[in-house]
C-alpha cells in the first residue's frame, strides 16, 4: 500500500469532483434541448449523488451541508422559482456555486489539518475504496491513484 499525504488525497478527491461537475454541465446542456428530460435528469441526479459521496469522504461538514441544502431545495424550491426558469438547472447552479467556494477554501487550508484529521481522511478513503473506484473512470489518473492507496 502506498502512502499518500492528506493533501494529495484531498486534491485528487476535489479534482474528481470537478470532473463530475463538468460531466453534469454537459448533461444539463443536453437536458435543456432534449425530449428525454426524465432520463437525463435521472443521470444528473446520479452524478450529484456521486458528488455527495465524494463530499462525505472529504469529511468537510460545510460541503456536506451544501448537499443537504440541495435536497431541501429539491423538495421546496419550486416556491422560489422565477417563471420560465429551469428548476433542475437552478438547483444545480446553486449547489455548484456553494461547493466550488468550499473547494477553494479546502485547498487553501490543505496543510492545516491536525494529525487525527490526516489519518481519518486516509481511513475513509481506504474503507470506501470500492465505491470510490466505481465513481472513477477505469484507467484514469484518479482511478490509478485511488486503487494504489
Buried (B, 14 or more C-beta within 10 A) or exposed (E): EEEBEBBBBBBBBBBBBBBBBEBBBEBBEBBEEEEEBEEBBEBBBEBBEBBBBBBBBBBBEEBBEBBEBBEEBBEEBEEEEEEEEBEBBBBBEBBBEBBBEBBEEBEEEBEEBEEEEBEBBBEBBEEBEEEBBEBBEEEEEBBEBBEEB
